[in-house]
Amino acid sequence: MWNEPKEWELRALPRLRATESTPLEDKLIHMHFFLGGCDWYAAEYDPADRLFFGYAILNDDLQNAEWGYVPYDELRAVKTREGIEVDRELPWHPLPARDIHRIRSGMGWEEEGP
């Protein structure tokens, strides 16, 4: 994995279910991982089980994108046939899910306008 998070960065994320009462659009996204048309947005993390909770978009398929759990070690192991690995967007500053265009699109939160 390119730009792999340090252990202290992972421990700084809210624990699993810590933001359970937070509406999805208000959940802070603390990390963004990507590879090709795939994006993983991490909102929570469990250091014991090495498990993220967040939003995943696979193969640019916004219609089937969803909130769920992603094992960190499985994310680290994802590679293309050419050996390209998942990368982490740097710099990244925590943002509410509603402020991330790809999540807004997948969730149907797009603002209507002219």
A tleap script that builds the chain and sets N, CA, C and O, in Angstrom:
source leaprc.protein.ff14SB
mol = sequence {
  NMET TRP ASN GLU PRO LYS GLU TRP GLU LEU
  ARG ALA LEU PRO ARG LEU ARG ALA THR GLU
  SER THR PRO LEU GLU ASP LYS LEU ILE HIE
  MET HIE PHE PHE LEU GLY GLY CYS ASP TRP
  TYR ALA ALA GLU TYR ASP PRO ALA ASP ARG
  LEU PHE PHE GLY TYR ALA ILE LEU ASN ASP
  ASP LEU GLN ASN ALA GLU TRP GLY TYR VAL
  PRO TYR ASP GLU LEU ARG ALA VAL LYS THR
  ARG GLU GLY ILE GLU VAL ASP ARG GLU LEU
  PRO TRP HIE PRO LEU PRO ALA ARG ASP ILE
  HIE ARG ILE ARG SER GLY MET GLY TRP GLU
  GLU GLU GLY CPRO
}
set mol.1.N position { 0.852 -1.170 0.000 }
set mol.1.CA position { 0.000 0.000 0.000 }
set mol.1.C position { 0.898 1.233 0.000 }
set mol.1.O position { 1.849 1.336 0.774 }
set mol.2.N position { 0.568 2.154 -0.883 }
set mol.2.CA position { 1.269 3.423 -0.924 }
set mol.2.C position { 0.744 4.306 0.201 }
set mol.2.O position { -0.439 4.254 0.537 }
set mol.3.N position { 1.617 5.107 0.775 }
set mol.3.CA position { 1.224 6.046 1.836 }
set mol.3.C position { 0.436 5.345 2.941 }
set mol.3.O position { -0.591 5.840 3.404 }
set mol.4.N position { 0.931 4.206 3.343 }
set mol.4.CA position { 0.257 3.425 4.383 }
set mol.4.C position { 0.181 4.233 5.683 }
set mol.4.O position { 1.167 4.841 6.100 }
set mol.5.N position { -1.000 4.236 6.321 }
set mol.5.CA position { -1.132 4.992 7.570 }
set mol.5.C position { -0.244 4.412 8.664 }
set mol.5.O position { -0.041 3.201 8.748 }
set mol.6.N position { 0.269 5.290 9.483 }
set mol.6.CA position { 1.043 4.873 10.655 }
set mol.6.C position { 0.058 4.387 11.716 }
set mol.6.O position { -1.120 4.746 11.705 }
set mol.7.N position { 0.557 3.579 12.616 }
set mol.7.CA position { -0.296 3.035 13.676 }
set mol.7.C position { -0.946 4.156 14.488 }
set mol.7.O position { -2.115 4.039 14.856 }
set mol.8.N position { -0.226 5.228 14.773 }
set mol.8.CA position { -0.788 6.336 15.550 }
set mol.8.C position { -1.893 7.053 14.783 }
set mol.8.O position { -2.828 7.573 15.392 }
set mol.9.N position { -1.796 7.090 13.437 }
set mol.9.CA position { -2.856 7.700 12.631 }
set mol.9.C position { -4.130 6.857 12.700 }
set mol.9.O position { -5.234 7.390 12.808 }
set mol.10.N position { -3.961 5.549 12.637 }
set mol.10.CA position { -5.112 4.650 12.718 }
set mol.10.C position { -5.776 4.737 14.094 }
set mol.10.O position { -7.003 4.738 14.192 }
set mol.11.N position { -4.979 4.809 15.139 }
set mol.11.CA position { -5.531 4.879 16.501 }
set mol.11.C position { -6.247 6.202 16.769 }
set mol.11.O position { -7.043 6.298 17.703 }
set mol.12.N position { -5.967 7.219 15.955 }
set mol.12.CA position { -6.622 8.520 16.125 }
set mol.12.C position { -8.052 8.525 15.566 }
set mol.12.O position { -8.838 9.414 15.892 }
set mol.13.N position { -8.393 7.536 14.727 }
set mol.13.CA position { -9.746 7.459 14.178 }
set mol.13.C position { -10.732 7.047 15.262 }
set mol.13.O position { -10.363 6.338 16.198 }
set mol.14.N position { -11.992 7.487 15.145 }
set mol.14.CA position { -13.008 7.011 16.104 }
set mol.14.C position { -13.123 5.486 16.038 }
set mol.14.O position { -12.974 4.885 14.974 }
set mol.15.N position { -13.385 4.884 17.170 }
set mol.15.CA position { -13.570 3.431 17.236 }
set mol.15.C position { -14.874 3.032 16.543 }
set mol.15.O position { -15.775 3.852 16.366 }
set mol.16.N position { -14.954 1.761 16.156 }
set mol.16.CA position { -16.172 1.256 15.529 }
set mol.16.C position { -17.374 1.539 16.416 }
set mol.16.O position { -17.329 1.342 17.630 }
set mol.17.N position { -18.430 1.997 15.800 }
set mol.17.CA position { -19.713 2.332 16.421 }
set mol.17.C position { -19.665 3.591 17.284 }
set mol.17.O position { -20.675 3.953 17.887 }
set mol.18.N position { -18.518 4.268 17.358 }
set mol.18.CA position { -18.424 5.492 18.163 }
set mol.18.C position { -19.263 6.617 17.566 }
set mol.18.O position { -19.697 7.515 18.287 }
set mol.19.N position { -19.495 6.575 16.249 }
set mol.19.CA position { -20.285 7.625 15.601 }
set mol.19.C position { -21.642 7.093 15.144 }
set mol.19.O position { -22.275 7.666 14.257 }
set mol.20.N position { -22.078 5.998 15.755 }
set mol.20.CA position { -23.312 5.327 15.356 }
set mol.20.C position { -24.526 6.263 15.356 }
set mol.20.O position { -25.414 6.125 14.515 }
set mol.21.N position { -24.567 7.206 16.288 }
set mol.21.CA position { -25.716 8.110 16.358 }
set mol.21.C position { -25.562 9.330 15.443 }
set mol.21.O position { -26.466 10.162 15.359 }
set mol.22.N position { -24.444 9.432 14.776 }
set mol.22.CA position { -24.199 10.541 13.846 }
set mol.22.C position { -24.859 10.220 12.508 }
set mol.22.O position { -24.618 9.147 11.956 }
set mol.23.N position { -25.684 11.116 11.972 }
set mol.23.CA position { -26.268 10.869 10.644 }
set mol.23.C position { -25.161 10.635 9.606 }
set mol.23.O position { -24.087 11.231 9.693 }
set mol.24.N position { -25.426 9.779 8.643 }
set mol.24.CA position { -24.410 9.435 7.646 }
set mol.24.C position { -23.782 10.664 7.005 }
set mol.24.O position { -22.565 10.721 6.828 }
set mol.25.N position { -24.610 11.648 6.657 }
set mol.25.CA position { -24.070 12.820 5.966 }
set mol.25.C position { -23.147 13.652 6.858 }
set mol.25.O position { -22.349 14.446 6.358 }
set mol.26.N position { -23.254 13.472 8.181 }
set mol.26.CA position { -22.412 14.219 9.116 }
set mol.26.C position { -21.182 13.439 9.583 }
set mol.26.O position { -20.319 13.996 10.262 }
set mol.27.N position { -21.094 12.165 9.230 }
set mol.27.CA position { -19.933 11.372 9.654 }
set mol.27.C position { -18.665 11.973 9.055 }
set mol.27.O position { -18.617 12.291 7.867 }
set mol.28.N position { -17.647 12.123 9.888 }
set mol.28.CA position { -16.374 12.620 9.390 }
set mol.28.C position { -15.617 11.488 8.712 }
set mol.28.O position { -15.492 10.388 9.251 }
set mol.29.N position { -15.124 11.780 7.533 }
set mol.29.CA position { -14.301 10.829 6.790 }
set mol.29.C position { -12.852 11.202 7.082 }
set mol.29.O position { -12.392 12.287 6.725 }
set mol.30.N position { -12.143 10.291 7.732 }
set mol.30.CA position { -10.787 10.574 8.210 }
set mol.30.C position { -9.696 10.160 7.242 }
set mol.30.O position { -8.597 10.714 7.276 }
set mol.31.N position { -9.983 9.186 6.370 }
set mol.31.CA position { -8.980 8.734 5.401 }
set mol.31.C position { -9.676 8.342 4.108 }
set mol.31.O position { -10.817 7.880 4.110 }
set mol.32.N position { -8.967 8.538 3.004 }
set mol.32.CA position { -9.463 8.146 1.688 }
set mol.32.C position { -8.400 7.288 1.017 }
set mol.32.O position { -7.257 7.708 0.835 }
set mol.33.N position { -8.807 6.070 0.654 }
set mol.33.CA position { -7.948 5.144 -0.081 }
set mol.33.C position { -8.531 4.990 -1.478 }
set mol.33.O position { -9.743 5.106 -1.658 }
set mol.34.N position { -7.683 4.730 -2.468 }
set mol.34.CA position { -8.186 4.622 -3.838 }
set mol.34.C position { -7.279 3.748 -4.690 }
set mol.34.O position { -6.097 3.561 -4.400 }
set mol.35.N position { -7.873 3.222 -5.747 }
set mol.35.CA position { -7.156 2.467 -6.770 }
set mol.35.C position { -8.058 2.424 -7.992 }
set mol.35.O position { -9.137 1.833 -7.950 }
set mol.36.N position { -7.622 3.044 -9.075 }
set mol.36.CA position { -8.442 3.091 -10.284 }
set mol.36.C position { -9.793 3.716 -9.978 }
set mol.36.O position { -9.850 4.822 -9.442 }
set mol.37.N position { -10.876 3.032 -10.307 }
set mol.37.CA position { -12.220 3.538 -10.062 }
set mol.37.C position { -12.784 3.124 -8.720 }
set mol.37.O position { -13.995 3.187 -8.507 }
set mol.38.N position { -11.917 2.703 -7.816 }
set mol.38.CA position { -12.361 2.264 -6.486 }
set mol.38.C position { -11.936 3.276 -5.432 }
set mol.38.O position { -10.811 3.776 -5.445 }
set mol.39.N position { -12.856 3.569 -4.523 }
set mol.39.CA position { -12.587 4.494 -3.421 }
set mol.39.C position { -13.106 3.890 -2.134 }
set mol.39.O position { -14.201 3.328 -2.092 }
set mol.40.N position { -12.309 4.011 -1.080 }
set mol.40.CA position { -12.715 3.594 0.259 }
set mol.40.C position { -12.517 4.795 1.171 }
set mol.40.O position { -11.419 5.345 1.261 }
set mol.41.N position { -13.593 5.199 1.849 }
set mol.41.CA position { -13.577 6.356 2.743 }
set mol.41.C position { -13.760 5.855 4.167 }
set mol.41.O position { -14.795 5.272 4.491 }
set mol.42.N position { -12.767 6.075 5.020 }
set mol.42.CA position { -12.784 5.536 6.381 }
set mol.42.C position { -13.300 6.557 7.384 }
set mol.42.O position { -12.777 7.667 7.487 }
set mol.43.N position { -14.344 6.161 8.128 }
set mol.43.CA position { -14.924 7.010 9.168 }
set mol.43.C position { -14.588 6.499 10.568 }
set mol.43.O position { -14.488 7.289 11.507 }
set mol.44.N position { -14.414 5.189 10.713 }
set mol.44.CA position { -14.132 4.577 12.014 }
set mol.44.C position { -13.111 3.454 11.817 }
set mol.44.O position { -12.905 2.965 10.706 }
set mol.45.N position { -12.480 3.062 12.927 }
set mol.45.CA position { -11.472 2.002 12.840 }
set mol.45.C position { -11.390 1.274 14.168 }
set mol.45.O position { -11.467 1.888 15.232 }
set mol.46.N position { -11.234 -0.033 14.098 }
set mol.46.CA position { -11.021 -0.858 15.283 }
set mol.46.C position { -9.599 -1.405 15.223 }
set mol.46.O position { -9.314 -2.270 14.395 }
set mol.47.N position { -8.686 -0.916 16.093 }
set mol.47.CA position { -7.303 -1.381 16.021 }
set mol.47.C position { -7.143 -2.854 16.394 }
set mol.47.O position { -6.232 -3.512 15.890 }
set mol.48.N position { -7.998 -3.388 17.260 }
set mol.48.CA position { -7.876 -4.788 17.655 }
set mol.48.C position { -8.190 -5.725 16.487 }
set mol.48.O position { -7.462 -6.686 16.241 }
set mol.49.N position { -9.280 -5.436 15.769 }
set mol.49.CA position { -9.675 -6.285 14.637 }
set mol.49.C position { -9.157 -5.770 13.299 }
set mol.49.O position { -9.345 -6.415 12.268 }
set mol.50.N position { -8.493 -4.586 13.315 }
set mol.50.CA position { -7.956 -3.962 12.099 }
set mol.50.C position { -9.064 -3.852 11.038 }
set mol.50.O position { -8.925 -4.327 9.911 }
set mol.51.N position { -10.163 -3.210 11.444 }
set mol.51.CA position { -11.359 -3.129 10.619 }
set mol.51.C position { -11.823 -1.682 10.509 }
set mol.51.O position { -11.975 -0.989 11.515 }
set mol.52.N position { -12.046 -1.231 9.262 }
set mol.52.CA position { -12.584 0.098 9.005 }
set mol.52.C position { -14.098 0.025 8.843 }
set mol.52.O position { -14.637 -0.998 8.420 }
set mol.53.N position { -14.779 1.115 9.181 }
set mol.53.CA position { -16.158 1.329 8.775 }
set mol.53.C position { -16.147 2.599 7.945 }
set mol.53.O position { -15.560 3.609 8.334 }
set mol.54.N position { -16.801 2.532 6.802 }
set mol.54.CA position { -16.850 3.703 5.945 }
set mol.54.C position { -17.668 3.438 4.700 }
set mol.54.O position { -18.553 2.583 4.684 }
set mol.55.N position { -17.358 4.182 3.670 }
set mol.55.CA position { -18.116 4.137 2.424 }
set mol.55.C position { -17.210 3.615 1.324 }
set mol.55.O position { -16.071 4.060 1.186 }
set mol.56.N position { -17.718 2.665 0.536 }
set mol.56.CA position { -16.919 2.075 -0.532 }
set mol.56.C position { -17.619 2.209 -1.880 }
set mol.56.O position { -18.819 1.968 -2.012 }
set mol.57.N position { -16.834 2.598 -2.866 }
set mol.57.CA position { -17.286 2.671 -4.257 }
set mol.57.C position { -16.341 1.777 -5.048 }
set mol.57.O position { -15.139 2.034 -5.098 }
set mol.58.N position { -16.874 0.736 -5.660 }
set mol.58.CA position { -16.039 -0.190 -6.417 }
set mol.58.C position { -16.316 -0.052 -7.910 }
set mol.58.O position { -17.469 -0.046 -8.340 }
set mol.59.N position { -15.263 0.056 -8.682 }
set mol.59.CA position { -15.352 0.136 -10.145 }
set mol.59.C position { -16.268 1.259 -10.622 }
set mol.59.O position { -17.014 1.087 -11.586 }
set mol.60.N position { -16.212 2.404 -9.950 }
set mol.60.CA position { -17.026 3.574 -10.310 }
set mol.60.C position { -18.527 3.296 -10.291 }
set mol.60.O position { -19.300 4.038 -10.898 }
set mol.61.N position { -18.946 2.240 -9.603 }
set mol.61.CA position { -20.357 1.867 -9.548 }
set mol.61.C position { -21.040 2.591 -8.389 }
set mol.61.O position { -21.175 2.046 -7.293 }
set mol.62.N position { -21.467 3.822 -8.648 }
set mol.62.CA position { -22.095 4.632 -7.603 }
set mol.62.C position { -23.449 4.076 -7.178 }
set mol.62.O position { -23.875 4.282 -6.041 }
set mol.63.N position { -24.127 3.372 -8.084 }
set mol.63.CA position { -25.445 2.829 -7.766 }
set mol.63.C position { -25.357 1.750 -6.683 }
set mol.63.O position { -26.274 1.611 -5.873 }
set mol.64.N position { -24.270 0.994 -6.665 }
set mol.64.CA position { -24.119 -0.079 -5.681 }
set mol.64.C position { -23.112 0.251 -4.584 }
set mol.64.O position { -22.762 -0.619 -3.786 }
set mol.65.N position { -22.646 1.486 -4.534 }
set mol.65.CA position { -21.744 1.899 -3.467 }
set mol.65.C position { -22.493 1.833 -2.140 }
set mol.65.O position { -23.711 2.005 -2.101 }
set mol.66.N position { -21.754 1.582 -1.039 }
set mol.66.CA position { -22.450 1.424 0.237 }
set mol.66.C position { -21.540 1.665 1.428 }
set mol.66.O position { -20.313 1.637 1.328 }
set mol.67.N position { -22.197 1.906 2.568 }
set mol.67.CA position { -21.534 1.976 3.856 }
set mol.67.C position { -21.324 0.551 4.346 }
set mol.67.O position { -22.196 -0.301 4.176 }
set mol.68.N position { -20.179 0.293 4.947 }
set mol.68.CA position { -19.924 -1.041 5.464 }
set mol.68.C position { -18.534 -1.159 6.046 }
set mol.68.O position { -17.854 -0.160 6.278 }
set mol.69.N position { -18.119 -2.400 6.280 }
set mol.69.CA position { -16.855 -2.712 6.941 }
set mol.69.C position { -15.849 -3.224 5.935 }
set mol.69.O position { -16.190 -3.973 5.020 }
set mol.70.N position { -14.596 -2.808 6.117 }
set mol.70.CA position { -13.500 -3.253 5.242 }
set mol.70.C position { -12.314 -3.628 6.128 }
set mol.70.O position { -11.806 -2.786 6.869 }
set mol.71.N position { -11.870 -4.880 6.058 }
set mol.71.CA position { -10.671 -5.262 6.813 }
set mol.71.C position { -9.442 -4.539 6.245 }
set mol.71.O position { -9.201 -4.557 5.038 }
set mol.72.N position { -8.685 -3.915 7.124 }
set mol.72.CA position { -7.500 -3.166 6.719 }
set mol.72.C position { -6.514 -4.055 5.963 }
set mol.72.O position { -5.968 -3.640 4.941 }
set mol.73.N position { -6.282 -5.266 6.451 }
set mol.73.CA position { -5.298 -6.138 5.806 }
set mol.73.C position { -5.734 -6.551 4.401 }
set mol.73.O position { -4.890 -6.742 3.525 }
set mol.74.N position { -7.045 -6.691 4.177 }
set mol.74.CA position { -7.529 -6.997 2.822 }
set mol.74.C position { -7.336 -5.790 1.905 }
set mol.74.O position { -6.980 -5.944 0.736 }
set mol.75.N position { -7.570 -4.605 2.432 }
set mol.75.CA position { -7.357 -3.393 1.636 }
set mol.75.C position { -5.885 -3.263 1.262 }
set mol.75.O position { -5.559 -2.893 0.134 }
set mol.76.N position { -5.005 -3.564 2.194 }
set mol.76.CA position { -3.562 -3.505 1.931 }
set mol.76.C position { -3.149 -4.512 0.858 }
set mol.76.O position { -2.183 -4.275 0.133 }
set mol.77.N position { -3.860 -5.619 0.749 }
set mol.77.CA position { -3.477 -6.689 -0.177 }
set mol.77.C position { -3.996 -6.473 -1.610 }
set mol.77.O position { -3.560 -7.167 -2.528 }
set mol.78.N position { -4.912 -5.530 -1.809 }
set mol.78.CA position { -5.497 -5.309 -3.145 }
set mol.78.C position { -4.427 -4.770 -4.088 }
set mol.78.O position { -3.740 -3.795 -3.784 }
set mol.79.N position { -4.301 -5.431 -5.248 }
set mol.79.CA position { -3.356 -5.001 -6.285 }
set mol.79.C position { -3.952 -5.315 -7.650 }
set mol.79.O position { -4.736 -6.251 -7.800 }
set mol.80.N position { -3.572 -4.528 -8.630 }
set mol.80.CA position { -3.969 -4.832 -9.998 }
set mol.80.C position { -3.051 -5.929 -10.541 }
set mol.80.O position { -2.061 -6.283 -9.901 }
set mol.81.N position { -3.373 -6.461 -11.704 }
set mol.81.CA position { -2.517 -7.473 -12.328 }
set mol.81.C position { -1.118 -6.935 -12.579 }
set mol.81.O position { -0.142 -7.684 -12.602 }
set mol.82.N position { -1.037 -5.626 -12.764 }
set mol.82.CA position { 0.258 -4.994 -13.020 }
set mol.82.C position { 1.035 -4.719 -11.739 }
set mol.82.O position { 2.165 -4.235 -11.791 }
set mol.83.N position { 0.433 -5.027 -10.585 }
set mol.83.CA position { 1.111 -4.836 -9.308 }
set mol.83.C position { 0.888 -3.476 -8.671 }
set mol.83.O position { 1.532 -3.156 -7.672 }
set mol.84.N position { -0.016 -2.659 -9.228 }
set mol.84.CA position { -0.308 -1.351 -8.643 }
set mol.84.C position { -1.144 -1.558 -7.387 }
set mol.84.O position { -2.115 -2.315 -7.389 }
set mol.85.N position { -0.756 -0.881 -6.325 }
set mol.85.CA position { -1.397 -1.063 -5.025 }
set mol.85.C position { -2.345 0.081 -4.708 }
set mol.85.O position { -2.312 1.138 -5.337 }
set mol.86.N position { -3.192 -0.161 -3.714 }
set mol.86.CA position { -4.068 0.877 -3.175 }
set mol.86.C position { -3.191 2.002 -2.634 }
set mol.86.O position { -2.131 1.760 -2.057 }
set mol.87.N position { -3.648 3.225 -2.829 }
set mol.87.CA position { -2.943 4.399 -2.325 }
set mol.87.C position { -3.848 5.128 -1.347 }
set mol.87.O position { -5.064 4.937 -1.350 }
set mol.88.N position { -3.250 5.958 -0.517 }
set mol.88.CA position { -4.005 6.806 0.410 }
set mol.88.C position { -3.801 8.243 -0.030 }
set mol.88.O position { -2.679 8.668 -0.306 }
set mol.89.N position { -4.899 8.990 -0.093 }
set mol.89.CA position { -4.813 10.383 -0.521 }
set mol.89.C position { -4.140 11.223 0.561 }
set mol.89.O position { -4.564 11.262 1.716 }
set mol.90.N position { -3.076 11.891 0.133 }
set mol.90.CA position { -2.354 12.813 1.009 }
set mol.90.C position { -2.160 14.121 0.266 }
set mol.90.O position { -1.839 14.079 -0.921 }
set mol.91.N position { -2.331 15.260 0.876 }
set mol.91.CA position { -2.865 15.392 2.224 }
set mol.91.C position { -4.371 15.166 2.222 }
set mol.91.O position { -5.041 15.342 1.204 }
set mol.92.N position { -4.877 14.783 3.358 }
set mol.92.CA position { -6.318 14.601 3.563 }
set mol.92.C position { -6.676 15.182 4.915 }
set mol.92.O position { -6.008 14.912 5.913 }
set mol.93.N position { -7.712 15.965 4.946 }
set mol.93.CA position { -8.215 16.530 6.197 }
set mol.93.C position { -9.625 15.996 6.396 }
set mol.93.O position { -10.398 15.939 5.440 }
set mol.94.N position { -9.979 15.602 7.624 }
set mol.94.CA position { -11.318 15.050 7.853 }
set mol.94.C position { -12.411 15.982 7.335 }
set mol.94.O position { -12.401 17.188 7.579 }
set mol.95.N position { -13.357 15.375 6.608 }
set mol.95.CA position { -14.485 16.096 6.033 }
set mol.95.C position { -15.768 15.345 6.328 }
set mol.95.O position { -15.755 14.115 6.392 }
set mol.96.N position { -16.889 16.059 6.510 }
set mol.96.CA position { -18.168 15.354 6.613 }
set mol.96.C position { -18.477 14.658 5.280 }
set mol.96.O position { -18.137 15.165 4.212 }
set mol.97.N position { -19.109 13.519 5.358 }
set mol.97.CA position { -19.434 12.757 4.139 }
set mol.97.C position { -20.175 13.618 3.123 }
set mol.97.O position { -19.961 13.463 1.921 }
set mol.98.N position { -21.040 14.519 3.577 }
set mol.98.CA position { -21.817 15.350 2.654 }
set mol.98.C position { -20.946 16.266 1.820 }
set mol.98.O position { -21.388 16.745 0.775 }
set mol.99.N position { -19.704 16.527 2.256 }
set mol.99.CA position { -18.806 17.421 1.535 }
set mol.99.C position { -17.903 16.696 0.544 }
set mol.99.O position { -17.035 17.311 -0.075 }
set mol.100.N position { -18.105 15.392 0.394 }
set mol.100.CA position { -17.290 14.604 -0.536 }
set mol.100.C position { -18.161 14.238 -1.733 }
set mol.100.O position { -19.126 13.484 -1.607 }
set mol.101.N position { -17.812 14.774 -2.877 }
set mol.101.CA position { -18.639 14.652 -4.079 }
set mol.101.C position { -19.013 13.201 -4.399 }
set mol.101.O position { -20.177 12.918 -4.681 }
set mol.102.N position { -18.047 12.278 -4.360 }
set mol.102.CA position { -18.340 10.883 -4.744 }
set mol.102.C position { -19.326 10.240 -3.768 }
set mol.102.O position { -20.170 9.448 -4.188 }
set mol.103.N position { -19.239 10.554 -2.502 }
set mol.103.CA position { -20.205 10.001 -1.543 }
set mol.103.C position { -21.571 10.632 -1.784 }
set mol.103.O position { -22.583 9.932 -1.801 }
set mol.104.N position { -21.608 11.943 -1.970 }
set mol.104.CA position { -22.882 12.626 -2.257 }
set mol.104.C position { -23.551 12.000 -3.471 }
set mol.104.O position { -24.754 11.743 -3.453 }
set mol.105.N position { -22.792 11.757 -4.509 }
set mol.105.CA position { -23.360 11.171 -5.730 }
set mol.105.C position { -23.899 9.770 -5.469 }
set mol.105.O position { -25.011 9.444 -5.886 }
set mol.106.N position { -23.124 8.949 -4.787 }
set mol.106.CA position { -23.554 7.580 -4.509 }
set mol.106.C position { -24.770 7.499 -3.610 }
set mol.106.O position { -25.603 6.605 -3.754 }
set mol.107.N position { -24.866 8.434 -2.685 }
set mol.107.CA position { -25.985 8.439 -1.739 }
set mol.107.C position { -27.204 9.182 -2.283 }
set mol.107.O position { -28.268 9.158 -1.665 }
set mol.108.N position { -27.059 9.835 -3.423 }
set mol.108.CA position { -28.173 10.596 -3.979 }
set mol.108.C position { -28.403 11.893 -3.245 }
set mol.108.O position { -29.522 12.406 -3.227 }
set mol.109.N position { -27.355 12.436 -2.635 }
set mol.109.CA position { -27.462 13.688 -1.901 }
set mol.109.C position { -27.148 14.899 -2.787 }
set mol.109.O position { -27.001 16.011 -2.280 }
set mol.110.N position { -27.046 14.699 -4.073 }
set mol.110.CA position { -26.687 15.795 -4.964 }
set mol.110.C position { -27.678 16.934 -4.810 }
set mol.110.O position { -28.891 16.725 -4.782 }
set mol.111.N position { -27.147 18.132 -4.713 }
set mol.111.CA position { -28.001 19.309 -4.619 }
set mol.111.C position { -28.590 19.610 -5.987 }
set mol.111.O position { -27.910 19.551 -7.011 }
set mol.112.N position { -29.858 19.928 -5.970 }
set mol.112.CA position { -30.484 20.313 -7.230 }
set mol.112.C position { -30.255 21.803 -7.442 }
set mol.112.O position { -30.317 22.591 -6.498 }
set mol.113.N position { -30.001 22.168 -8.645 }
set mol.113.CA position { -29.742 23.565 -8.933 }
set mol.113.C position { -29.870 23.828 -10.412 }
set mol.113.O position { -30.262 22.949 -11.180 }
set mol.114.N position { -29.541 25.036 -10.808 }
set mol.114.CA position { -29.660 25.382 -12.230 }
set mol.114.C position { -28.703 24.592 -13.100 }
set mol.114.O position { -28.684 24.770 -14.318 }
savepdb mol mol.pdb
quit
